[in-house]
Each structure stands twice: as C-alpha cells, then as structure tokens.
Amino acid sequence: MEKLYGTGVALVTPFTNEGLVDYDGLKRVLDFTALGVDYFVVMGTTGEVATVTRSEKKAVLAFARANNPKNLPIVYGIGGNNTAAVIEEIKDTDLKGVDAILSVSPYYNKPSQRGIVAHFKAIADASPVPVILYNVPGRTMSNMTAETTLELAKHPNIIGMKEASGNLEQCKAIADGKPEDFLLLSGEDLLTDEIIKLGGKGVISVLANGFPEEFSSISKLALNGDFEGAKKITESFKEINPLMYAESNPVGVKEVLRLKEICGNQVRLPLVSASDELKKQIADLV
C-alpha cells in the first residue's frame, strides 16, 4: 500500500456559526492541504467525529470524494467501543473510492488485549476495504501492546497501525517484528522522523492541516534517508505543536486555519473555540 506512504492529513471538519458543516470551508481545506500531503484522512479524531452524526459523516466523505483536487487516496475513520455497531456502520457506508478505514482501539470499556484482538479481527473480517489500526492511549485509556499489534498484523485485511502512544520502544518492537508490507505510521507529528528511522512509512498528521507543504517535507526527507534535514524541520514545529493540544485537538489547528483564512475556528460542544490567550500564542508563531 505504497500510496499511503508519506503524510496523511487528519482533516478538520469546518463548521458554520450555526454549528452546521461548512462545505465551502471544507472545500478550501481540501484544496489547501492537497498542496503538500499524500493522502486525506476523513473523519478521524481531528475531524471531531465524536460530535458528527452518521449522516453528516457520510455527507463529508461524499464531499471529499467529489472535491479531491489531486485525486489523492482517502482513508476514512470508522471505529468505536461497540464492535457490532462498528461492523454495522461499515456495512451501511458506501466505501467506494476509500482506500482503507482507520479504526481506533476501543475506549471506555477498557478491554483486555485479547478483547482488542478479537474486536479488530471481527472488523477486518467484515470490512470490504483494508483496515489501519489506531492506538492512542491518551484518549482510549488503554494501550495496544506491540504483541497485540503484531498478532493483528497477521490478518490479511489489516495493513497498518497509526501509533500515537509516543513510546518509541514500542514502535521499535512493532517495526522489528512486523511483516514487510505492514504500515507503521506515526500518530505523533513530532515523532515522524524518528518512527520512519525505525522503519515506519509516514504519519497521519494534525499539523498538516495548517502547514501542508512544510510539514509534509519531514516525511519526504526522512523516507529519502535525509534524517538531518527532517529533524531540522521537525524542530521548527516544536513551539507551535503543543498549542495544537493545549485546549484539545482540533481547537488549535482550527485557529491556525482561521488565521490563514482557510476556514473558521468553530468547534462543537463540549469543545469551545480557542481562548484569547491561545489565539495570541498561535498568532505569534503563524
């Protein structure tokens, strides 16, 4: 699945002041990010999937397919903590033109590692397109171990892992034990070059919404073996990256996009738009 090497942008979902999906803003986001990224990730965490309805999700996916300026590959988020409901959503979604689904590890239930394996095997068996796992312990409150990932990597329809544990030792264990064609992708923007150095193939990025060309150069350089150049660009994002999460993602990156006049900074409750202090901090760096 070389089409998913490099930088995937975890797209924001712009909203109007009335709280509706802002499709004009989404069109600008798609056009802007396509300048640099290698593929789109639609309806992930950064897309505020937790507060988007099923019908809105379908409409955003259809819009992204119809307004894809470079015909980039598309990864679509379908995950949850109810295995049967995830499978039902997969069956109920038109996945034409979708290259893979991104499915987050079950949250809240706190399943065992055996439960996580059984959950993802059931999803992979049901999905008509390949599955990318998503480990993000900071949100799910449970970690997928390297052993769990490597067990799931044996499934013919599970093609990769977005690793957002921040644990490089765990990432190395996955890189060392995975099948050659299994995609290890960074879920932490500033670890992109390090994970590629271990054997990863890229990143699914938040920062790429606001800095598509600049941020995408990190994975391009690292995949070409220029780790010094990749590290230099990574360093340039060290001040702004924490601001993307200071008031929860995607509050920070939507403020970046507002400053660049791409889309508004509106988010859906329980999130609220950036505070005046955060706005000033971001404005000083953009």
Secondary structure, 3 states (H helix, E strand, C coil): CHHHCEEEEECCCCECCCCCECHHHHHHHHHHHCCCCCEEEECCHHHCHHHCCHHHHHHHHHHHHHCCCCCCCEEEECCCCCHHHHHHHHHHCCCCCCCEEEEECCCCCCCCHHHHHHHHHHHHHHCCCCEEEEECHHHHCCCCCHHHHHHHCCCCCEEEEEECCCCHHHHHHHHHHCCCCCEEEECCHHHHHHHHHHCCCEEEECHHHCCHHHHHHHHHHHHCCCHHHHHHHHHHCCCCHHHHCCCCCCHHHHHHHHHCCCCCCCCCCCCCCCCHHHHHHHHCCC
